[in-house]
Amino acid sequence: MATRIIAALAGALLVGASGVSARVLMDPQPTTANCTWKYYNQPLDHFAGSTSDAFVLQQRVCFYDDFVPQSSKPRMIFLYVGNESPVDVYINNTGLMWENGAALEATLVFAEHRYEGQSVPKVLDGTRDCLAYLSSKQALADYALLIVTMQLEDRFKDVPVVVTGGSYGGMLAAWMRARYPHLVLGAIAGSAPIFGLPTFAAGRPAGLTLDGSAAVISRSLTSNGGAGMTNNNCLDNLKAAWVLMQYAIDSLEGGSQLVKDKLALCGAPPKPKSDEAAYLLLWLQSAYFLLAEGNYPFASDYITGSIGGRADGTGYKLPPWPMTVACQKLQEDFGVEFASAAKKTHVGGEAHRTTTKYDASDAEVKQVAASGFNVTFDSKAPSRFTLAVEADKIVSAIGGDEPMSQQRLGELLEGVKHAADVWYNVTENVKCYEWRDDIPSESSLKKKPLLAQARREEMRRAMASSPKIGLKSGPQKKEKQGSVLKRQQEFLDSERICQYNNPKFPNNTVPSAFSWDPLVCNDQLYIINTDARGYGLRDLYWPPLGPLTTKEAYGNPPLSLLDETTMWPTQCAQDTAAEQHLYGLTNRSDPYGQELYSYYGNVLTASNVVYSNGLLDPWAAGGFFVPALTPTEKFEGKVVNKVAGLSNVYTVLIERGGHHLDLMFSTDQDPPEVVVARQFEVSEMQRWVASYWAARRGLGPRKDTGVEQGVKLIID
């Protein structure tokens, strides 16, 4: 297979004057079949010194070392730091590495994240606190020890390492450069939502918006943001559809049956004046985050495979530009008009820029909370119909000269159903939707953010209603807090012996993305740019969900992480214990990410990092210095931006890019800006490596702390 790859490259590699590859199209694309697999015994706990057989996990690692003859040293090791799926997913999709390995004269290495795929501890079942060793810190220590071990071989001695990864893997790549600068020369961090952690975003000029992801998703539905979109009707029609569906289910004669028929729902129609309408809207809306992540110019199973695909991370393919496909029947003019503050307006315009910032002022909070609107349907017909909305309530309905046209409403609902099909019927064999059973799992705080956010909102309310000991409160309030601490102590005193007994995954195997929930809990890795949506006319969603500011639940940061009288137990640890009989997760809440910042904060001043983000990707809202755009706002910026004050740190902004598109294989359908992005990333790696080898030849070993002191972070 190695000969096959090199032959493909020889025919496809186009080199520009600078020596950087202009376009690489590989056919066939490399896969896991091209790997040489090795297994490394990693300590289960890098920080406790135990190396007994019972406390070892075997880390699975893919090597491809045929780009450089064995008689020569590679110029660099190109290491993918695996994240929350089996490493097969990244091997099969990371074209940036395969396509440029020859030009970079690199050995390719793909390392699997602990507790994923085949890199699962032997002691998962029957061991006390088996999940205690699942964290980003332990994962980075795995990669560091892997590098040190590789460089003991003559072939790799003194060979520099460049790391890459996407999403959480992008965060790992940047953190790897910051924490281990003596081992890692530089990092390509794709779609890394580092600024989605509130403490990290404190210096961001635009602030961190809790509904930032909702705005990004909504941009894909507009002419200024979406691929091939000719108007903004899809955005307006969807926003109106949610309100009209709620009204139809609760108040329109025959409306609930109409909704059932047009959306092809299984079972009984949604029950009027119950929670079922809200659940149905939540189910329908949950698809858009995932479609936006996978909004690529080519058919792809990357997102479908990552969140519930086969063991090797493959799944059914979404079509090219799935958000545009979802809008095919919703770009029609359904006579939708919005009015806000007695003025005609549209969704997501400049007038709705005020943000739900995590540190929002009281005035900002009041302004957003009060942002009601009127929506008119079929405005040009005698049957025009207007609904007045305040927060999550429909407060009045005003008809026209004729009753609202159920035929016209049915046509709108058919467009909504077609949009839902793109995600929920990706298999093309669903006859009707079991939506009551098919609401995405609440368990994942990253992959299913809308449902998970609702769960966290319940937790916030519970926390806010139970005052902390240490405050001057009455006896009854102290008793409530005492009961919380009592339950916490009971949990801590339990035996906590893990019982991993999953009949679908025998012999200590785990499903894809098994590591994510426990890791989020242990690291308190709560990315909050997904926490709010649906306020006023700011995005495609309704009804509103989520906090306007985290201060209303958590108080003003910083919070004490050591004082047990003010420290809150984590719900995730107790839920995992109760539901899965798995133990070891942290029981110390850190909602602002303060401990993460204390460990990884120097990433904000690390050198030799390229942060790339696609502006169609919901996670871009937490990206490193990504501009905050309203849904209808046109991007006027540059692809490559130098971060002033830092050494060799750049942001790369891909206007029509989904989730780390630049890391994917090249296609003829790629927008020009991603071609530029890849060229720049390769040129930076070549420059880092050339500087490294020049320093070794002329001045001895590189001395690099990886940190620049006393700088101000702004986009050039």
N, C-alpha and C positions, 0 to 999 in steps of 0.2 A: 504493500500500500504506500510505502514511503516514496518509491519511484513514481508512482502515479501522481502524488501530490506535487512533486518537484516538476514533473512534466507539465502538469496543468499550470503551474506558476510560470514556467518558462514561456508558455504561449500567451499568458494573460498579463504579465507584469509590464506596465508602461511606466517608464521612468522619466520624470521631468528634468529640467536643467539643474535643479537643486539636488537631484538624486533621490527625491521622495516619490514614492509610487503614486501615480495619479488615479489609477483605478485597477482593482484586481477583481476579476470575476472567476471564481473557481467552479469547475464542473468536471467531476462531481465534487460536492462539498465534503470536506473531511468530517468524520464522526468519531465516536468512541472506538470504532473498528481500527482506527489508526493509532490507538494508544498502546504503549507499553506500560503495563500496570505494575506498580510496586506498592508495598504495604509497610508502613512505619509504625513501630510501637511508641505511641505517645503516652506520657504520664497523664493519668486522668486528672490529677491536680498538679499543675506546674509550680504552684506556690507553697506546697507543703512538703516537698522533697520525697514523697513516697513513690517508689518505683517497683513495688511488688507486682507479681503477675495479676493479682486480683484488681489492681488499680492501674491497668493499662488498657488503652483502646488502640485498635489498629486503624490508622488513617490511610485511606485509599488515595493514591496519587497517580495521575496519568502523565506520562512523559512522551514527548515527540522530539527526537534528537537527530533527525536526518536532514535538517537544512544545512548543517555544517559538517564537513567530512570529519571522521573520527581522528584523523591526523592533525586537525587544527582545533584550537579552543574556540568555542562560541564567543561572540563579543558581548553577549548579555544572556541572562536567564529571564524569560518573560513568564511571570507567575500569576495565574488567576487565583485569587484568594476566594475560595468557595463560600457561598452563603446558604440561604435556607431552603435548599433543594438538593437532591442527589447531584453530584458533580457532572453526571451525564448531560444535564440540561445545559450547562455552560460550555462543555466541550462541543456539543452539537450546534451551538448558536453563536459562539464568540468568533466571528469572522475576522475581527481586527487582529487577532493573534495569528490565526492560520494564514491569512492573506499576506501578512507583512513579515512573517517569520523569516523568510529567505532574505528579504531586503535588510532586515535587522541583524541577520546572522545570529539568530537566537535559538536557544533550546526552549521549547514550550513546556510548561508545567501547569497542570490543573490540579489543585489540592482540594479535597472534599472537607467540608465543614464538619466538625464533631457533632455527633448525634444525627447525622444525615446519611442516607444511602447505606453503604456498608461500613461506615466509620462510626459504629455504635459501640459503646462500652460493653464489655462482657458481663458487667455486673449490674445491668439495668434492672433485672428482676431479682427480688429477694435481698436487696441491699438497702441499708438505711440511707435516706437522702440521696437517691441516685441522680436527681436533677441538679444537685448543688454545683456540679462542675460544668454546667452549660452556660457560658457567658462569652461575650466578645473578647474579654481579656484572655480567657483560656484559649480561645480560637486563635488569636494573634500569637500567643505563645507557641501554639502548634506550628504555625507558619514560620515563626522565627527559628524554632529548633529544626524544622525541615531544611531551611536555608543553610544553617550552620552545618548540618549533617551532609548536605549536598556538597558544600564547599570543602569538605574533607577529601573529596575525590580529586585526583590530579586534573581531570578534565575541567572541573568547575572551580578550582582553586583561584581565588581573587577575581572571579567573573562577577560583574555587577548584576544586581537584581532590580528589575522594574516590575511593579505589581499593578494589577488592574482588577476591576470588579464592577458590577452594576447593582444599583439599588442599595440594599444593606451591604452588599459586596463592595460597592463604591465607597461607602463609609469605612469599611474595613481597610480598603486600599489606602485611603487618606490617613486613617489612624495608624496604619502600619508604617507609613513614611514618617509620621510624627513621633511615634513611640520607639521605633527601631531604625533611626537614620543611619546608624553604622552598618546596617544590613541591607537597607533598601535605598537605592539611588533615587528613585522617583516613583510617582503614581499617576495613573490615568483613572480618575474617579468618575464613573458614569452614573448619572441620576442619583447622586448621593444626597439624601435630604437632611444634611447635617444641621441646617438652620431650622429644621422642623422641631428640634429640641430647644425649648424656650431659653435656657440659660446660654446656649451657643449663639442664639440670634439677638442677644442684647445689643450688639453693635451694628446690627443691620440697619442701613439708613431708612428703608421702607417699613421696618417693623415686621413682626411675624403675624400674619393674619390667620385667624382660626378657620375662616372659610376660603382660604387661598386655593385649596384644591378644587373646590366647587367652581370658582371663577375660571380656573384653567380648563376644567372639563367643559364648561359652557362655551369657551372660545372655539372649541372644535365644531360647534354648531353654527358658526357665523361666517360671513364672507371674509372677514379680516383674519380669522384664525383657522378655519377649517380648510381641508384640502378639497378643492373642486366645488365648494359651496358658493352659490351665486347670490344668496340673500340671507337674512337673519330669521326667516320665517320658522325654521325648525326650532330654534331656541324659544321664540314666542309661542309657538303652537304647543310645545311640550309643557311650558310653564302654565299655559291656560288649561291644558288637558288634565293636569292633576286636580285643579280646582273644580273643573266641570265634572270629573269622575266622582269626586267627593259629593258634590251636589246631586248628581244623578243617582248615586247609591242611596243617599239619605232622604231625598226629597222629591225626586222626579218619578211619576207613576210609570212603572215598567222600566225604570232606569237601571236598577240593579241587574235585571235580566239582560238588558241591552249591553251592559258592561261585560257580563259573563259571556254572551254570544260573540261579541266583536273581539274580545281578547282570547277566546278559546280556552276558558277556564274550566277545569274539571269540577265536578261536584255541584253543590248548591250555589246559587248566586251569592255574592257578598251580602252579609246581613246588614240591613239599614240601621243607622244610629247605633253602631257598635264599633269596636276597635278594628273590625275587618277591613274597612276602607283604608285605614291608616296602614295596616299590614300590607295590603295589596299595593298601595303606592310605594311603600318601602321596598317591596320585592321588585317592582318594575324599575325603580330608580337605582337600585343597587348595581344594575348591569352597566351603567354609564361609566363608573370609575374604571371597571375592568376593560371596557371597550376603549376608553381613552388611553389606558396604559398600553394596550396592544394596537394603537392606531398607527400601524406601519404601512408603507406603500406597497407591501407584498403580503401574500397569504402567509400566516404564521401560526404555529401552535405554541409559541413561547409562553404566553400568558395562560392559555387553557391547560397546558401541560404542567405549569408551575404550581397551580392551585387545585390539583385534583386529577392530574393525568395519570399515566401509567408509571410503573416503577422507574423507568428510564427517563421520566420527565417529558414524554411525548403526549400529545393529545390531538383533538380535532382542530383543524385550522380555521382561524377567523379569516374573512375575506380581506383583500387589500383595502386600506382606508375604511375600517369597519364603522367608524362614526359617521362617515359620509353615506355609507350603505344604510345605516340606521335611519338616516334622514330622508331617504329617497321618496317616501310618501308623505313627508312632513314639510317639504319646501313649498307646498301649495299655499296660496293665500286663503285662509279660512276666516278672514275678516276678524282677526284677533287684534284688539286694541287694549292698551293699558293706560291707566291714569293714576298718577301719584301726586299727592298734594295739589289736587285739582288741575293738574296739567297732563296733557297727553305725553306719553314717554314710551320707552321700550325697555326690554330687559337688559341689564348689564351695561348700561351706558355710563358716561362720565359722571352724570348726576348721582350715581349710586356708588361712588368710589369709597365713601367712608367705610372704614374697615372694622371688623370684629377682632381687634388686636388683643393679644393676651394681656397686654398692659394698658388697655384702653382707658381713657378718661371717663368720668361719670357722664359728661356731656355727650361723648361719642356713643356710649352705651344706650342712653336714652333716645338718641336720634335713630339708631338702628332698630331698637326695640319697638319704636312707634311707627315703623315704616310699613303701613298698610297700603293697599292698592285696590283699584277697581279693574276688573277684566271684562271686556265685552267680546262676545262670540258672534260671528256672522253679522258683523256690524253694518254691512251694506244692504241687508235684507230686511223685509218687514218683520221677520222673526228674530231680530237682534235681541240679545239677552245679556244683561249685565249683572255680575256678582260682585259685591263689595266684601273685601277680605280684610280682617284685622288679625294679625298674628296667625294662629292656626285655626281661626274660626271664619265661617262664611256668615256675615251679619245681615245681609239683605240680598234679595234677588229682584231685579226689575225687568219685566218683559217688554217686548215691542208690541206692534200692532197685531201680530200673530203669535201663537205659541212657538216656543223654541223648536226648531226642526230636528227631530230625532234622527232623520236620515242624514242630515249634515253632521250631527254629533257622531253618528255611527261611522261616517267616513273618517273623521278625526281619530276615532278609536282604532280603526283599521290601520291607520298610520302608526299609532302607538304600538299596536300588536306587531307590525312588521319590524319596528325597531327592537322590540323585546326578542323577536325571533333570532336576531343576529347573534345574541349571546345565549339565550336560554334554549334555542333550538339549533345550536351549532352542529348537532349530529344529523339534523334534517329528518328525524324520525319521531318527533314528539307530536302526538295527535291533539292532546289538550294539556294544559298546565296544571299540575298538582301544586299550585302556588302556596297552599297552606302548609305543605310539607317541605317546600323547596326554597323557603327563605334562607339565604346563605347563613352559614354558621356564625354565631356570635364570638367564636373562640379566637379569631385572628384579629389583632389590632392593626395589622398592616394590609393584608390581602382583602379583607372585607370591612373596610373602615366605616361604612355607614351604619351597619348593624352593630359593630363593636362600639362605635361612638355612642349609640343609644344606650348600650349597657353601661358604659363608663359614666354617662350622664346620670343614670340611676345611682351609681356609686357616689358620684359627687354630691347628689342631694342628700344621701344618707350621711355622708361625712359632714356636710354643712349643718345638718340638723342635730348632730351630736357634739356639743361643745367639748373642748379639750380640758383636761385637768390642768391646773396651773392658772387658768383664768378665774376671775372672781365670779363664780356662778353659784346658784342656789343648790341645796342638797339634792333636789330631784335631778338636776342636770349632772351633778357629780356622780350620782348613782348610775345614770345612763352610760357615762364614760367608764365607770368602773366595770360595768357589765361587758363593754367592748374589750377592755384589758383582760378581763377574766376569760373570755372566749379565746382571746389571743394566746393567753398562757396555757389554756387547755390544749390548744393546737400545738404549741411548742413542746408540751410535755408528752405528746403521743409518741408511740413507738416509731412511726414514720418509716416503715419497711415497705419498699416499693413492690407492687404487685403488677408487673407488666404481663398481661395475659390477653393478647389480642388475637382472636382466631383468624382474622384476615391476614395477619402478619406474624406467622409463627417463627420460632427459632431466633428470637431477639431481633427480627427485622422491624423496620418502622416505615410508616407511610411518608410520602413526600411532604416536605415542610413540617415534619414532626418537631424540629428544633425551635421553630419560630416563637410559639407562644411561651414556652418556658424561658427562652432567652430574653424576650421582652420583659417578662416578669423579673428575672434575676437582675437585668441591667436597668430596669425601670425605663426602658427605651420607648417612651411615649412621644410619638411624633404628632404634634397637635395642629398642624395645618389642615388636617382632615376633620377637625372637631365640630365645625359649625357649617350650616348651609341653610338656604331657603328663606333668609330674612329679606323681606320686601322684594324689590325687583333687581336683586344683585346677581342672581344666577338662575339656572334652569329648575331648581328644586322648589317644592312646597309640599307639606307645611314646614315651617322653620324647625330646626333641630339643633341642639347643642348650646353651649354657653356663649355669652357675648364676651366674657373675660374669665380666665381661670381664677382670677383673684376672688371671684364670688364664691368659689368652692374651697380654694386652698389657702386663701390669705396672701398677704404680701410676702414675696420672697426676699431674702433667703429664709428657709425653714430649717429648724434644728433637725438633724438626722441622728442625733445621739440621745436626746432627752426623751425618755420613754413616756413622760407625761404629755408630750406634744407630738409624739411620733405615731403615725397611723399604721395599723397592720395592712398588709396587702390582701385584697380580695382574690387575686389570681392564685396565690399559694393555697388558700383554703379551698377554692373551687377545684383546682387540680387534684388536691388530696381527696376531696369528697367524690368527684366525678370519675377520676381515673386511677385513684389509689397510687399516685406518684408523688413523691415528697422531695424536699430539699430546696424548694424555691424560696427566695428571700421573703421575709415577713416585715420588711421595712420600706414604707412608701417614700418615694422621692419624686413627686409629680413634676418638679421643675428640672430634673436631670442634673442636680447639683453635683452628685458624686461622679457621674459621667464626665462632667465638665472638669472636675478636679483631676481626672485621669487623662482625658483626651483634649483638654482645652488648648494645649499647644499646637493642635492642628490648625488653629487660626493664624499661626505665624510660621508654619512649616514651609519649606522651599520645595521646588521641583514637583509641583502638583498641577495637573490639568483637571479642572472640574467641568464636566460637560452635562448639559441638560437640554432635553427636548421641550419646547414650549407648548406641546400638546399633551404632555405627560403630567398627571395630577401631582406627582412627587416633586415637580419643578417648583411648586409653591414653597417647598422647604429647601430648595437648592442654594448653593453657595453664591450669593449675590446675583440672583435671578430677578429681573424687574417684575414688579407686580402690575399686571395689566388687567383692565376690565374686560369682560367677555367680548365686547365689540371693538376694542381698541386695536389699532394696527401696530405691529412691532416695527420700530424704526431703527433698531440698534444694529450692532455688528455681530458677526459670528464669533470672532476671537477678540477677547478683551483682557488686557493686562491688569492685574490687581496691583495698584500702586503701593509701593513700600515693601513689597515682598520680592524675594529672589526667585524668579522663574515660576511664578504662579499665575495661571490664566483661567478665565472662565470661557467656555465655548457654548454658545447659545444657538440651538438648531430650531429654526422657526417652525418647520413642519416635522418635528421629531416626536415620536412616542418614547416609551420607556427605554433609555440608553440605546437608541437606534444606532448610534455611532459604533457601538461594540458589535453589532450584528454583521452578517455577511453582506457584501455589496451586491446590489442588483441594478438592472437597467432602469428601474423605477425610482431610484433614490433621488430625492430633491438635491439641487446643487449644493445647498449649505451643508449637508452631511458629508458630501465628498470633500469639501473644504475642511470640515472638522477633522476627518480622518487623516487628511494630508498633514494638518498641523500637528496632530497627536504623534504621528510617526516622526515628523521632523524634530519635535521636541525630544523624543526618546533618543533619536540619533545624536542630537546635540549633547544631551546628558552623558551618553555613553562615550562619545568622542572626547568630551572634556575629562571624563574619568580616566580613560586610557592615556590621554596626553599627560595628565597629572602623574600617573604611575611611571611613565617613561622619563619624565623630566624632574619631578619634584618628590617622588616617593609616594607612599600610600595616601589616599584621600583622607583629609581630616574634615569631617562634616558633622556639625551638630544638628543640621536639619531645621534650625530655628533662627529666625531673624528677630532681634529684640527691638522693642519700642517703635512699632510701626502702626500706621493708621490704615485700615482696610477700606479702600474705595475702588470703584471701577474706573479704569482709565477711559 
